[in-house]
Amino acid sequence: MGKKLERDYQPGLIDRISMRFPGCFVLKNDEQYLQGIPDLTILYGRYWAMLEVKKSPKEPYRPNQEYYLQLLGEMSFTATIFPENEEEVLDALQSAFGA
């Protein structure tokens, strides 16, 4: 079996986020528009968060990704998520959303 790609992981992740936070909106961001912006924006009630999706913890950040995670993290919740830390990040997100 070949290596799993980020684009293969992301759709299932979006489904799991939507199931965990009923009524949320999960928006895919366009890196062509703003280089380094995290991959997903999640809107849930009066809360929002942004997640950078990686296929593994070893995958390096691209230009500006760490900058935007830090900057936006000062405004709301941000995290880098990959299969190995998914449950931990979603638990932290649930806490941040006050759910």
N, C-alpha and C positions, 0 to 999 in steps of 0.2 A: 504494500500500500504506500502511495506517495505521501509527501509532506502535506500537511493540512495548511491551507493558505488563510490569511486573515479574512478574505472575502468569503471563504467557506464557513468560518466561525461566526461572522457578524450576523447573518440572518437568524440563526438559532438564538443568539444572544438577545437580539431585539425581541423575538417572541417571548423569551423568558422574562425580560424586563416588563413587557406589556402584561404578562400574566401576573407578575408579582405586584405591579402597580396598576390595577384596573383603572381605565380612563385616562392613563397618561398618553402623552404624545412623544414618540421617539423620532427625532429628525436626523437624517444623515447630512453631515456638513460637507461642503465642496472644497477640498484642498486646493483646487485650481483657482478658487476665488480668494482664499486667504490661506497662504501657505503656513502649515503648522497648526492650524485650528484643530482641536480634538474632533474625532470622528463622529461622535453622537452627541446631540443635545436632547435632554429629557425634561419635559415639562409636566409637572404633576401638581395640580392645585395651584397653590401660591409659590411653589418651589421649582427650582430648575437645577440641573446638573449637567456636566459635560464629561464624557468618557473617551479616552484614547484607547482604541482597540488594537491589541497586538496578538500575534499567533502564539507567541511564547515569551517568557520573561527575558530571554536572551536577545530578542530583536531590538536593535538600536533605535533611538529616537532620530527623526529626521529634523532638518533645520526648523527652528522656531517652536517645535512641539513642547519642549520643556518650559520655554518662556510662557506660552499660552496656558499651560497647565498651572503654573505658579500664579500668573496674573489673574486668571479666572477663578482659581482656587481661593483667592483672597475675597472674591465676591460671592461665591457659592461653593458647591461641592464639585471637585474634579478628582479623577483617578485614572490610572492606566489599568486596564483590565485584560486578562488573558485567561485561558482555560484553568490554569493552576490556581489562580486567586479569585476566580469569579464569585464564589459563594461569599468570601470575605468582603469583597468590594460591594456586592449587592446588600449584604447585611449593613455595612457602613452607610450605604446610600439610603436604606430604609430608616436608619437612625437619623440621618440628616433631614429626611423628609418628615420626621416626626411620626412615622407610621408604626 
